[in-house]
Amino acid sequence: MAKVILTEIGEGVREATISYWHFEEGDRIEEGEDLVEIATDKSTQNIPAPCSGVLTEVFFEEGDIIEVGEVLANIEEEEISFEEEE
């Protein structure tokens, strides 16, 4: 399980507002895809998915204020299996 955490987003910025979730719980996402858009008093930016998998839990709704270090969501990572050629 991978946790999506709000990391440092700018010097002196300690909180942001969830603007828009690009995916819903249960959706499959690819590493690097825009997952959630956040806004601060200085900028608006997207947070990418840290891994590929299924978005299993979203802890905040659009309009919620979040602080740096909080867990925004969980992603159930996909296990990669390689089939042997015969």
C-alpha distances in whole Angstrom, upper triangle without the diagonal:
4,7,10,13,16,18,22,23,27,29,30,28,25,24,24,24,22,24,23,19,20,17,17,14,14,15,14,14,15,14,16,17,18,16,18,21,22,26,28,31,32,29,27,24,21,18,16,13,11,10,11,9,10,10,9,10,13,15,18,20,23,25,23,24,21,21,20,17,16,12,13,10,7,6,5,6,9,11,14,17,21,24,27,30,33
4,7,9,13,14,18,20,23,26,27,24,22,22,21,22,19,22,20,17,18,16,16,14,14,15,14,12,13,11,14,15,16,13,15,19,19,23,24,28,28,26,24,21,18,14,13,10,8,7,10,9,10,10,10,11,12,14,16,19,21,23,21,22,19,19,17,14,13,10,11,8,6,5,6,7,10,12,15,18,22,25,28,31,34
4,6,10,11,15,17,21,23,23,21,19,18,18,18,16,19,18,16,17,15,15,14,15,16,15,14,15,13,14,15,15,12,13,16,17,20,21,25,25,23,21,19,16,13,12,10,8,10,12,12,12,10,10,10,10,11,13,16,18,20,18,18,15,15,14,11,10,6,8,6,5,6,9,10,14,16,19,22,25,29,32,35,38
4,7,9,13,14,18,20,21,18,17,15,15,15,13,16,15,13,14,13,14,13,15,15,15,13,13,12,12,13,12,9,10,13,13,16,18,22,22,20,18,15,12,9,9,7,7,9,12,12,12,10,11,10,9,10,12,14,16,18,16,16,13,13,11,10,9,6,5,5,6,8,11,12,15,18,20,24,27,30,33,36,39
4,6,10,11,15,17,17,15,13,12,12,14,13,16,16,14,16,16,17,16,19,18,18,16,17,15,14,15,14,12,11,13,12,15,16,19,20,18,17,14,13,9,11,10,10,13,15,16,16,14,14,13,11,11,12,15,16,17,15,14,10,10,8,6,6,4,6,7,9,11,14,15,19,21,23,27,30,33,36,39,42
4,7,8,11,14,14,11,10,9,9,11,11,14,14,14,16,17,18,18,21,20,20,18,18,16,15,16,14,12,10,11,10,12,12,16,16,15,14,12,11,8,11,12,12,15,18,19,19,16,17,15,13,12,12,14,15,15,13,11,8,7,5,5,6,7,7,10,12,14,18,19,22,25,26,30,33,36,39,42,45
4,6,9,12,12,10,9,10,11,13,14,16,17,17,19,20,21,21,24,23,23,20,20,17,15,17,15,14,13,13,12,13,13,16,16,15,14,12,12,9,12,13,12,16,19,20,21,19,20,18,16,16,15,18,18,18,16,14,11,9,6,6,8,9,10,13,15,16,20,20,23,25,27,31,33,37,39,42,46
4,6,8,9,8,8,9,11,14,15,17,19,19,21,22,24,25,27,26,26,23,23,20,18,19,17,17,15,15,12,13,12,14,13,13,14,12,13,11,14,16,15,19,22,24,25,22,24,22,20,19,18,20,20,19,18,15,12,10,6,8,11,13,14,16,19,20,23,23,27,29,30,34,36,40,42,45,48
4,7,9,6,8,9,9,12,13,15,17,18,19,21,23,24,27,26,26,22,22,19,17,18,15,15,14,12,10,10,9,11,10,9,10,9,11,10,13,16,16,19,22,24,25,22,24,22,20,19,18,19,18,18,17,14,12,10,8,10,13,14,14,17,20,21,24,25,28,30,31,35,37,41,43,46,49
4,6,5,8,10,11,14,16,17,19,21,22,25,27,28,31,29,29,26,25,23,20,21,19,19,17,15,12,12,9,11,9,9,11,11,13,13,16,19,19,23,26,28,28,26,28,26,23,22,21,22,21,20,19,16,14,12,10,13,15,18,18,21,23,25,28,28,31,33,35,38,40,44,46,49,52
4,6,9,11,13,16,19,20,23,24,26,28,30,31,34,33,33,30,29,26,23,25,22,23,20,19,16,14,12,12,10,12,14,15,17,17,20,23,22,26,29,31,32,29,31,29,26,25,23,25,24,22,21,18,16,14,12,14,17,20,20,24,26,28,31,31,34,36,37,41,43,47,49,51,55
4,6,9,12,15,18,20,23,24,27,29,30,31,34,33,34,31,31,28,26,27,24,24,21,19,16,14,11,11,10,13,15,16,19,18,22,24,24,28,31,32,33,30,31,29,26,24,22,24,23,21,20,16,15,12,11,14,16,19,20,24,26,28,32,32,35,38,39,43,45,49,51,54,57
4,6,8,12,14,16,19,21,23,25,27,28,31,30,31,28,28,26,23,24,21,20,18,16,12,11,8,8,8,10,12,13,15,15,19,21,21,25,28,29,30,27,28,25,22,21,19,20,19,17,16,12,11,9,8,12,14,17,17,20,23,25,29,30,33,35,37,41,43,47,49,52,55
4,7,11,14,16,19,20,23,24,26,26,29,29,30,27,28,25,23,24,21,20,17,16,12,12,9,11,12,13,14,15,16,16,19,21,21,25,27,28,28,25,26,23,20,18,16,18,18,16,14,10,9,6,5,9,11,14,15,18,21,24,27,28,32,34,36,40,42,46,49,51,55
4,7,10,13,16,17,20,22,22,23,27,26,27,25,26,24,22,22,19,18,15,13,10,9,7,9,11,12,12,13,14,14,18,19,20,24,26,27,26,23,24,21,18,15,13,15,14,12,10,7,5,4,6,9,10,13,12,16,20,22,26,27,30,33,35,39,42,45,48,51,54
4,7,9,12,14,17,19,20,21,25,24,25,23,24,22,20,20,16,15,12,10,6,5,5,8,10,9,9,10,12,12,16,18,19,22,24,25,24,21,22,19,16,14,12,12,11,10,8,6,5,6,8,11,11,13,12,15,19,21,25,26,29,32,34,38,40,44,47,49,53
4,6,9,11,15,17,18,19,23,22,24,22,24,23,21,19,16,14,10,9,5,5,6,9,12,11,9,11,12,12,16,18,20,23,24,25,23,20,21,18,14,13,10,9,8,6,6,4,6,9,11,14,12,14,11,15,18,21,24,26,29,32,34,38,41,44,47,49,53
4,6,8,11,13,14,16,19,18,20,19,20,20,18,17,13,11,7,6,5,7,9,12,14,12,10,10,10,10,14,15,17,20,21,21,20,16,18,15,11,11,8,7,5,5,6,6,7,11,12,14,12,12,9,12,16,18,21,23,26,29,31,35,38,41,44,46,50
4,7,10,13,14,16,20,19,20,19,20,20,18,16,12,11,8,5,5,6,10,12,14,12,9,9,9,11,14,16,19,21,22,22,21,18,19,17,14,14,11,9,5,6,8,10,11,14,15,18,16,16,13,15,18,20,23,25,27,31,32,36,38,41,45,47,50
4,6,9,11,14,17,15,17,16,18,18,16,14,10,9,6,5,7,9,13,16,17,14,11,10,9,11,13,14,17,19,20,20,18,15,17,15,12,13,11,8,6,8,10,12,13,16,17,19,17,16,12,13,16,17,21,22,24,28,30,33,36,38,42,44,47
4,5,7,10,13,11,13,12,15,15,14,12,9,6,4,6,9,12,16,19,20,17,13,12,9,10,11,11,15,16,16,16,14,11,13,12,9,11,10,8,7,10,12,14,14,17,18,18,16,14,11,11,13,14,17,19,21,24,26,30,32,35,38,40,44
4,7,10,12,10,11,10,12,13,12,9,7,5,6,8,11,14,18,21,21,18,14,12,9,10,10,10,14,15,14,15,13,11,14,14,12,14,13,12,11,14,15,17,17,20,20,21,19,17,13,12,14,14,17,18,19,23,24,28,30,33,36,38,41
4,7,9,6,8,8,11,13,13,10,9,6,8,11,14,17,21,24,24,21,18,16,12,12,11,10,14,14,13,12,10,8,11,11,10,13,13,12,12,16,16,19,18,21,21,21,19,16,13,11,12,11,14,15,17,21,22,25,28,30,34,36,39
4,6,6,9,10,13,15,16,13,12,9,10,13,16,19,22,26,27,24,20,18,15,15,14,13,16,16,14,13,10,7,9,9,8,11,12,11,12,15,16,19,18,21,22,22,19,16,13,10,12,11,13,16,17,21,23,26,29,31,35,37,40
4,6,9,10,14,16,17,15,14,11,12,16,18,21,24,28,29,26,23,21,18,16,16,13,16,15,14,11,8,5,5,6,7,10,12,12,14,17,17,20,19,21,22,21,18,15,12,9,9,9,11,14,15,19,21,24,27,30,33,35,38
4,7,9,13,15,17,15,16,13,15,18,21,24,28,31,32,29,25,23,20,18,17,14,16,15,13,10,6,5,6,8,10,14,15,15,17,21,21,23,22,25,25,24,21,17,15,12,11,9,10,12,13,17,19,21,25,26,30,32,35
4,6,10,13,15,12,13,11,13,17,19,23,26,30,30,27,24,21,18,16,14,12,15,13,11,8,6,6,8,10,11,15,16,16,17,21,21,23,22,25,25,24,21,18,15,12,12,10,11,12,13,16,18,21,24,26,29,31,34
4,7,10,12,11,12,11,14,18,21,24,27,31,31,28,24,21,18,16,13,11,13,11,8,6,4,6,9,12,13,17,19,19,20,23,23,25,24,26,25,24,22,19,17,13,12,9,9,10,10,13,15,17,20,22,26,28,31
4,7,9,7,9,8,12,15,18,22,25,28,28,25,21,18,14,13,10,7,10,8,6,6,6,7,11,13,14,17,18,18,19,22,22,24,22,24,23,22,21,18,15,13,12,9,10,10,10,14,15,18,20,23,26,28,31
4,6,6,9,9,13,16,19,23,25,29,28,25,22,18,15,13,9,7,9,6,4,7,9,10,14,16,16,20,21,21,21,25,25,26,24,25,24,23,22,19,17,15,14,10,12,10,10,13,13,16,18,21,24,26,30
4,6,9,9,13,16,18,22,24,27,26,23,20,17,13,11,7,5,5,4,4,8,11,11,15,16,17,19,21,22,22,25,24,25,22,23,21,20,20,17,16,14,13,10,12,10,11,13,13,17,19,22,25,27,31
4,6,8,11,13,16,19,21,25,23,20,17,14,10,9,5,5,6,7,8,11,13,13,17,18,17,20,20,21,21,23,23,23,21,22,20,20,20,18,16,15,15,13,15,13,14,17,17,21,22,25,28,30,34
4,6,9,11,15,18,21,24,23,19,16,13,9,8,5,6,9,9,9,11,12,12,16,17,16,19,19,19,18,21,22,22,21,22,21,21,20,18,15,14,15,13,15,14,15,18,18,22,24,27,30,31,35
4,6,8,11,14,17,20,20,16,13,10,6,6,4,6,10,11,12,13,14,12,16,16,15,17,16,16,15,18,18,19,18,19,18,19,18,16,14,13,15,13,17,16,18,21,22,25,27,30,33,35,39
4,7,10,14,17,20,20,17,13,11,7,6,5,5,9,11,11,12,12,9,13,12,11,13,13,13,13,15,16,17,15,17,17,17,15,13,10,10,11,11,14,15,17,20,21,25,27,30,34,36,39
4,7,10,13,17,17,14,11,9,6,5,7,8,12,14,15,15,14,12,14,13,10,12,11,10,9,12,12,13,12,15,14,15,14,12,9,10,12,13,17,18,20,23,25,28,31,34,37,39,43
4,7,10,14,14,11,7,6,4,6,9,11,14,17,18,19,18,15,18,16,13,14,12,11,9,11,12,12,12,14,14,16,15,15,11,13,16,17,20,21,23,27,28,32,34,37,40,42,46
4,7,10,11,8,6,6,6,7,11,14,16,19,20,21,21,18,20,17,14,14,11,11,9,9,10,9,9,11,12,14,13,14,11,14,17,18,22,23,26,29,31,34,37,40,43,45,49
4,7,8,6,4,6,9,11,14,17,19,22,24,25,24,21,23,21,17,17,14,13,11,10,11,9,10,12,13,16,15,16,14,17,20,22,26,27,29,33,34,38,40,43,47,49,52
4,5,5,6,9,11,13,17,19,21,24,27,28,27,24,26,23,20,19,16,16,14,12,12,10,10,11,11,15,15,17,16,19,22,24,28,29,32,35,36,40,43,46,49,51,55
4,6,8,11,15,16,20,23,25,28,30,31,31,28,29,27,23,22,19,19,16,14,14,12,13,13,14,18,18,21,19,23,26,28,32,33,36,39,40,44,46,49,52,55,58
4,7,10,14,16,19,22,24,27,30,31,31,28,30,28,25,24,21,21,18,17,17,15,15,15,15,19,19,22,20,23,27,28,32,32,35,38,39,43,45,48,51,53,57
4,7,10,13,16,19,21,24,26,28,28,25,28,26,23,22,19,19,16,15,16,14,15,15,15,18,19,20,19,21,25,26,29,30,32,35,36,40,42,45,48,50,54
4,7,10,13,17,19,22,24,25,25,22,25,23,20,20,17,16,14,13,15,14,14,15,15,18,18,19,16,19,22,23,27,27,29,33,34,37,39,43,45,47,51
4,7,10,13,15,18,20,22,22,20,22,21,18,19,17,16,14,15,15,15,14,15,14,16,17,17,15,17,19,20,24,24,26,29,30,34,36,39,42,44,47
4,6,10,12,15,16,18,18,16,19,18,16,17,15,15,13,15,15,15,14,15,15,16,16,15,13,14,17,17,20,20,22,26,26,30,32,35,38,40,44
4,7,9,12,14,16,16,14,17,16,14,15,14,15,14,16,15,15,13,14,13,13,13,12,10,11,13,14,17,17,20,23,24,27,30,33,36,38,42
4,6,9,11,13,14,12,16,16,14,16,16,17,16,19,18,18,17,17,16,16,16,14,12,12,13,12,15,15,17,20,20,24,26,29,32,34,38
4,5,7,9,10,9,13,13,13,15,16,17,17,20,19,20,17,18,17,16,15,13,11,10,10,8,11,11,13,16,17,21,23,26,29,32,35
4,7,10,12,11,14,14,15,16,18,19,20,22,21,21,18,19,16,15,15,13,12,11,10,9,11,10,12,15,16,19,22,25,28,30,34
4,7,9,10,13,14,15,18,19,21,22,25,24,24,21,22,20,18,18,15,14,12,10,8,9,7,9,11,12,16,18,22,25,27,31
4,7,9,12,14,16,19,20,22,22,26,25,26,24,24,23,21,20,17,16,13,11,8,8,6,6,9,10,14,16,19,23,25,28
4,7,9,12,14,17,19,20,22,25,24,26,24,25,24,22,20,17,16,12,10,6,5,4,5,9,11,14,17,19,23,25,29
4,6,9,11,15,17,18,20,23,22,24,22,24,23,22,20,16,14,11,9,5,5,7,8,11,14,17,20,22,26,28,31
4,6,8,11,13,14,16,19,19,20,19,21,20,19,17,13,11,7,6,5,6,9,11,14,17,20,23,26,29,32,35
4,7,10,13,14,17,20,19,21,19,21,21,19,17,13,11,8,6,6,6,10,12,15,18,21,25,27,30,33,36
4,6,9,11,14,17,16,17,16,18,18,17,14,10,9,5,5,7,9,13,15,18,22,24,28,30,34,37,40
4,6,8,11,13,12,14,13,15,16,15,12,9,6,4,7,9,12,15,18,21,24,27,30,33,37,39,42
4,7,10,12,10,12,10,13,14,13,10,7,5,6,8,12,15,18,21,24,27,30,33,36,39,42,45
4,7,8,6,8,8,11,13,13,10,9,6,8,11,14,18,20,23,27,29,33,36,39,42,45,48
4,6,6,9,10,14,16,17,13,13,9,11,14,16,19,22,25,28,31,34,37,40,43,46,49
4,6,9,11,14,16,18,15,15,11,13,16,18,22,24,26,30,32,36,39,41,45,47,50
4,7,9,13,16,18,15,16,13,15,19,21,25,27,30,33,35,39,42,45,48,50,54
4,6,10,13,15,12,13,11,13,17,20,23,26,29,32,34,38,41,44,47,50,53
4,7,10,12,10,12,11,14,18,21,24,26,30,33,35,39,42,45,48,51,54
4,7,9,7,9,8,12,16,18,22,24,27,30,33,36,39,42,46,48,52
4,6,6,9,10,14,17,20,23,25,28,31,33,37,40,43,46,49,52
4,6,9,10,14,16,19,22,23,27,29,31,35,37,41,44,46,50
4,7,9,12,14,17,20,21,24,27,29,32,35,39,41,44,48
4,6,9,12,15,18,20,23,26,28,32,35,38,41,44,47
4,6,8,11,14,16,20,22,25,28,32,35,38,41,44
4,7,10,14,16,19,22,25,28,31,34,38,40,44
4,7,10,13,16,19,22,25,28,31,35,37,40
4,7,9,13,16,19,22,25,28,31,34,37
4,6,9,12,15,18,22,24,28,31,34
4,7,9,13,16,19,22,25,28,31
4,6,9,13,16,19,22,25,28
4,6,9,13,15,19,22,25
4,6,10,13,16,19,22
4,7,10,13,16,19
4,6,10,13,16
4,6,9,12
4,6,9
4,6
4
